[in-house]
Amino acid sequence: QVQLVESGGGLVQAGGSLRLSCAASGGYAMGWFRQAPGKEREFVATITWSGGSTYYADSVKGRFTLSRDNANKNTLYLQMNSLKPEDTAVYYCAAGRRMGSNPSSVDYWGRGTQVTVSS
């Protein structure tokens, strides 16, 4: 069983930045999904176990950067810049053996952390 512990959410003004972190107890591909009120959970970004490849949703490309430090408790980082009100959502850390952009490909989920961007 893989445990995912998220941190770093909060309230920020539009145009601001936040960094989310997620520590994992195992070695898997990892990423982030988000879910806004009344909407389905959607893909944000994913990174391979080695960190050699990253993939982003079109809505966050150029603004969000995903990275990981396997030497430090397999910690995943999501640097979010130029935040917009439409980025407001609960952000979920995710891990899986073959994780893609579909939530059904995720094997393990974190509990989620709230990100709120005010206009």
C-alpha positions in Angstrom: 0.0 0.0 0.0 1.4 3.4 -1.1 0.7 6.4 1.1 0.7 9.8 -0.4 0.9 12.9 1.9 0.2 16.3 0.2 1.1 19.7 1.4 1.2 23.3 0.1 -2.3 24.3 -0.8 -3.8 27.6 0.2 -5.3 30.9 -0.9 -3.5 33.1 -3.5 -4.4 36.0 -5.7 -4.6 35.7 -9.4 -1.2 35.9 -10.9 0.4 34.5 -7.8 2.3 31.2 -7.2 2.0 28.2 -5.0 4.0 25.0 -4.7 2.4 21.7 -3.9 4.4 18.8 -2.5 3.6 15.1 -2.1 5.7 12.5 -0.3 5.2 8.9 -1.4 6.1 5.7 0.4 6.8 3.8 -2.8 8.4 4.2 -6.2 5.9 4.8 -9.0 5.0 7.2 -11.7 3.3 10.1 -10.0 1.2 13.1 -10.8 -1.6 15.5 -9.9 -5.3 15.7 -10.7 -7.7 18.3 -9.6 -11.5 18.6 -9.0 -13.5 21.8 -8.9 -16.9 21.9 -7.3 -19.5 20.3 -9.6 -16.9 19.1 -12.0 -15.2 15.8 -12.8 -11.7 15.1 -11.6 -9.3 16.1 -14.3 -5.7 15.5 -15.2 -3.1 18.2 -14.4 0.4 16.6 -14.9 2.3 13.4 -14.6 5.9 12.4 -14.3 7.7 9.0 -14.8 9.5 7.2 -12.0 12.9 8.4 -13.3 11.7 11.9 -13.7 12.8 11.8 -17.3 9.4 12.6 -18.9 6.6 14.9 -17.9 3.2 15.5 -19.4 0.9 18.4 -18.8 -2.7 19.3 -19.5 -3.0 22.0 -22.1 -4.7 24.3 -19.5 -1.6 24.4 -17.3 1.3 24.1 -19.9 3.8 26.9 -19.6 2.5 27.8 -16.1 2.9 24.7 -14.0 6.2 22.7 -13.6 6.3 19.1 -12.2 9.4 17.6 -10.7 10.4 14.9 -8.3 13.2 14.1 -5.9 13.5 10.3 -5.4 16.4 10.8 -3.0 14.1 12.7 -0.6 11.2 10.3 0.2 10.1 10.1 -3.4 8.8 13.7 -3.1 6.8 15.2 -5.9 6.6 18.9 -6.5 4.1 21.0 -8.5 5.2 24.6 -9.0 2.2 26.6 -10.0 2.8 30.1 -11.4 0.5 32.7 -13.0 -2.4 31.2 -11.2 -5.9 31.9 -12.5 -9.3 31.7 -10.7 -10.2 28.7 -12.9 -7.3 26.8 -11.3 -9.3 26.7 -8.0 -9.9 23.1 -7.1 -8.9 20.3 -4.7 -5.6 19.0 -6.0 -5.0 15.2 -5.6 -1.6 13.6 -5.6 -1.7 10.3 -7.6 0.6 7.4 -8.1 0.5 4.3 -10.3 2.4 1.7 -12.1 1.3 2.9 -15.6 -0.3 6.2 -14.9 -1.7 8.3 -17.7 -4.2 11.2 -18.0 -7.3 9.1 -17.2 -8.2 8.9 -13.5 -8.9 5.2 -13.9 -5.2 4.6 -14.5 -4.3 5.8 -11.0 -3.6 3.1 -8.4 -3.2 5.4 -5.3 -4.7 8.7 -4.3 -3.8 11.3 -1.7 -6.5 13.0 0.4 -6.3 16.2 -1.6 -5.3 19.8 -0.8 -7.4 22.9 -1.5 -6.1 25.6 -3.9 -8.1 28.7 -4.1 -7.2 31.5 -6.5 -9.1 34.8 -5.9 -9.7 37.3 -8.7 
